[in-house]
Amino acid sequence: MKTPLRPFAAVTGILLAVALTTACSSESESGAAPATRDAAGQDLTVSHVHGLGIDPADGQLYVATHEGVVAVAGDGEARRVGDKADYMGFTVVGARTFLGSGHPEPGSAGPANRGLIESTDSGKTWKTRSLAGTTDFHALKYAHDTVYGYDSTNGVLRVSADRTTWDSRAELAALDLAVSPEDPDLVLATTESGVLRSTDGGRTFGAPSDTVMGFLSWPRENVLYGVDGSGGLHRSDDGGGSWTASGTVPGGQPQALTAVDADRVLAATQDGVYESRDGGRTFTERLPISGSDH
């Protein structure tokens, strides 16, 4: 039976505080062993995940982390594909084409906030598209040939059809966004008070729902997934009006969520990146996370 979820305000509040007010450190605080090694033979440590996606060019899982973008093969081999920059907002928009944001690798040139950046070689190299120096997107979604981004630096939703010019919309304190695959004006945002709903493309939002989620992913019209602050995975078939428990992602507090389709769900928690092929009933670890409070 579908019932409203009780708020997870305490845990989600911690997540929001980390995402919105804490600057990312340049070094991992964990002493855990590295997950594997990168292409240069150096230790590959993953302390925090900011985004997940599947590249349609090769079917590989790509993980945007505090220490660069990591490609995870089907056999579990993981490799860092480029630099060690802190990739915050992240989304796969096409074959070998990724959008991101965040902060440069320590010691490298460039502004602290990278604005919108783009890779057309599966994360090996990146170029600036817009808003460098002014914006750090903590959430990026791509739908209807349009980029929807939550600008955490300024606390505003921004929307762009060309990745260069932006329309500033509602001011809010959000952790994640979701956009209806069918309606470009239907936008959801997660906050510590509940999920907000907009029917005008994010220009205005209604009152928060009773449901508190950390992250959302909307792969199909009637398939919306959300994960709460304890790692509980939930599914909605009516655009977030009601939710049904689907399962629990292992590893504690969530860090990222991407639903590839109605059954395939990728989620990152404190302990690892996990994948479900049955709508959240069971999960398999794809990449361990050493863990930190970044």
N, C-alpha and C positions, 0 to 999 in steps of 0.2 A: 504494500500500500504506500502511496506517495504521501509524505507528510512534510510540513515545514521543519527545517533543521534548527536545532538550538544553536545560538551564537557561540562561536569559539573566540570570543573577543580578546581574551588574555593572550592566547598564542598568536592570533593574527595581528594583534597590536604590536607584539614583538617583531613580527615579520615586517610590518609597515615601518616601524621605527628604524630597523636595520636598512631597509630599502630606501627610505626617504631622507634620513637624517645622518646616517653614518657614512663617512668617507671611506673608500676602500683603501686598505693598507697595501703597501708595495711588496710585502713578503708574507708567506704563509706562516701562521703561528702553530701549525701542527708539526709534530715530530714523527708522524706516521711514515711508514715505508711508501715509496712511490708506487703508483699503480703499474707502471711499465716504463719504457724509455722512449724518447722521441727519436726522430729520424737521424739526429746527430749523435745518438748514443747517450744523451744526457738524461738524468732522472726526470720523469714526468710525474709531477704531483698535481692532483686536482683537489683543491680545497673548497671550492664553491662553484656551483653551476648557475648560470643566468639564462640559458636558453637551449632548446633542443630542436632538431629538425632532421628530416631525411632528404638527402639530395637525390632527385629523380634521375640524375645522370648516371649514378652508380649504385643507388640503393643503400648507401652507407649512412650510418648514424653520425651526425655532427653535433658536438657538444660545445657550447660557448661557455667558457670558464673564466675564473679570475686570473688564470695563467695562460690564456690563449684559446684557440679553437682546436678541439681534439676530434679526430676521425676514429670511429670505432668500427672495425670490420666484423663480419658475421662470426668469425672464429674467436672474437674477443680481443684481437690485437688492437692496441690503441696507439696513436701517434699524433703528436702536435703537428699541425699542417703549416703553421706560419710562425709569427712572433709570439711573445709572451705578454701581449697587452691584455688589459682587463676588458672583456667584452660583456657589456651589460645587456641592453635590448638586443635581440637577435631573432631573425626569422629567415627561413629559406623561401625564396619567391619564384624559383625556377631552376632549371638544370644549371648547376655550378654557380648559381647566382644567389648570394646571401646579402641581407642588409643587417647592419649592426650599429652599435654606439658604444660609449664607454670611455676608457682612459688609456693613454699610450703606455707602452712598456717603460718601466723605470729607467731613467737615463737617456731616453730617446727624445727627439725633438717633437714639437707640435704642442697644441693647446691641451690643457688638462681635460677639457670636455671636447670630445671629438665630433659632436653633432651626428648627422647621419652619414655613415660610411657604407661603401658597397664593394663586394668582391665578386668577380666574374670567373674566378678560378678555384672555386670551392674553398675559400678561406685562406689561400696561400698569400695573396696580396690584397690590399685594400686601398681604395681612394675615397677622398672626401667628396660628398655630394652637396652638403649644405649644413649650415648652422654650427660650423666649427667654432669652438671657443665660447659659445653661448648656451649650448644645450647638451644634456646627458639624458638620452632616452632610456628609461628603465623598462619600458614595454614597447614592443613594435609588433604590429599586426598588419598583414597584407591581404586585402580583399577588394574585389571589384576594381582591379588595377589601381588601387589607391593605398597609400601608406597611412596608417593610424598610429600615432606615437604618443606615449605619455612622457612629457618633458618634466623630469623630476627636478631639474634645476629651478624651473619657474613655476612648477605646480599647475601645468595647463595641458590640455589635450590639443595636439596639433595634427592636421590632416593635409596630405599632399598628393596630388595626382601625377606630378612630374619629378618628385624627389628633390626638387630645388626650391620651389616656392611653397609657402605653408600658410594655411588658414588656422589662426588661433581660435580655439573654441572654449569649452567650459574650463573654469578653474576648479580644481579638485585635488584631493590627496588620495591617490590611487596606487595600488600595487600592480594590477594587471588589467588588461582589456580583452574584450572579445567582440567580434563583429559578425552579424548574421551573414551566412553565405548567400542568402536570398535577398536581403534588404540592406543596402548600404547605410541607411539611416538608423538602423537598430544596433545600438552599441551598448555593451555592458561594461561596467568597471567594478573592480573589487576594492572595498575600503574596510577599515576596521569596524565600521558600523553596520555593514551589510553590502549586498550587491546593488549597485545603482543601475538604472535603466534609462536610456535615451532613445527617443523616436525621431530625433531631428539631426542625426549624424554627430551627436556629441556636443551640440551647442548648448543644450540644457539637459539636466538629469533630474529624475523624480526622487522621491524620498527613498532611503535605503530599505531593502527587503529585510525580513527577519533572518535570512540566510547569510551567514558569514563564510566566504570562501577566500582562500589565498590566491589561487590561480584558476584560469578558465581556458578552455579550448573548444572551438566550435567548427568542426570539420564538415558537417552536413546540416541541412535545414532543420531536421528534427533530432539532431544528435549534438547536445551540448554537454561537455564534461566540466566538472569542477572538483578541486581538491581542497579540503578544509585544513585548518592549522595543525591537525593531528595526523594528517596523511590519509584521511578517509576520502575515497574517490566516490563521486556522485554523478549521476546522469540525469539530464532533463530532456524531455521530448517536447516541451512547450515553451522553449526560449527562456528558461529560468523561472517560470511560474511555479513549478513544483519539481522536487528532486527525489530520486530513488537511489539508495545506497548500492554501489556496485562492487565495493571491495575496499581493501586497505593497501596502500603503497607501503612497502617495508621501509624502515629507516628513520622514522620520526618526521620532523617538520619538513614540509615541501619547499623546494627551491625553484622548480620549473615544471611546466606541464604542456605537452603537445599531443593532441589526438590526431593520428594520421587518418583514421577513418572510424567507422562505427565500432569496430572491434579492437583496433590496434592503438594502444595508448602508451606514450612515453612519459615518464615522470622522474624527476630528480628529488632526492631527499638528502638529509644530512649524511647518510651512509653510502649512497650510491645512485647510479642511474639505472632505472628499472623499465622493463617493457612487458606489456600484457598483450596477448593476441586474442583474448576472450572477453574483452570489455571490462577488465579489471578484476575478474574472479581470481586469476593467478598472475604472478609476476616473476620474471627472470632478471637477474642482475646482468647489466651490460657493461658497467664501468664502476669500479669502487671509487669512493671519495674519501680522502684522508680526513676531512672534517676540520672546520675552523669556524669562527664567528664573524667572518667577513660578510 
